[in-house]
Amino acid sequence: MRIRSALLAGLCALALAAPALADQAPPGQALSPEIVSGAGLSGVAGVHAARYRVVHALGITSAGSFRVDFGAGPGNKLVLVRRGVPLFRALRFTSMRWTARAVLIAGVGVAGGAQVRFHALVVDGGRRDVFKIGWGRRASVGGPLSHGAIVIH
């Protein structure tokens, strides 16, 4: 009976060790890396990586002082003030087109108590930052900054 128990225990141990031994390469031969289809340098099909862009701007142009801050609350992300009176504020953005140093923003805002569609151009030009905004059928106002800065991340 003892021989039978010892033999059965040995077979169980061998059965448990067999999968682990199967993964080992013969001496002197390396294991090949696991090959995953579609996981090459071009990425994995169907997977998209999002890149979050941010604008922080505070400055003065010929149109007045402005602020662009994506971290601000609703209705305060883009604001234009002239002589202490709010001239325009954005309610929501409908599109943004990005380049390395500029963003073109379109959306809906409030000007003169009425809702209007707007477009704004914000350029981080190093020494020559630019802010322009236009709404409704009005021509764009703004231009190069006389004070302040625009930073695009």
WOBEL-V359571 format. One line per field, one symbol per residue. ss: DSSP state (H for helix, E for strand, C for the rest). phi: phi as a letter, one per 40 degrees, with the letter a starting at -180 (. if undefined). psi: psi as a letter, one per 20 degrees, with the letter a starting at -180 (. if undefined). Layout:
ss->???
phi->???
psi->???
//
This chain:
ss->CHHHHHHHHHHHHHHHHHHHHHCCCCCCCCCCCCCCCCCECCECCCCCCCCCCCEEEEEEECCEEEEEECCCCCCCCEEEEECCEEEEEEEEEEEEEECCCEEEEEEEEEECCEEEEEEEEEECCCCCCEEEEEECCCCCEEEECCEEEEEEC
phi->.ccccccccccccccccdccccccccdgbcccccbbcgbcccgbdgbbbcbcbbbbaaabbcchcaabaccccdgbcabbbbfgbccaaccacbaabbbcbaabbbibabbggbcbcbabbbbccgcbcbbbabafbcccbhicccahabbbb
psi->hhgggggggghggghhhghhhhipqqpipqqqqppopjkahiappippppppqqppppapahiaqrpooiirrpijhopppplipphqppgqphqppqahjqpopqbpappkiqpqqrpqpppnkdimqppqqqqcjqqqqbbqphqaqppp.
//
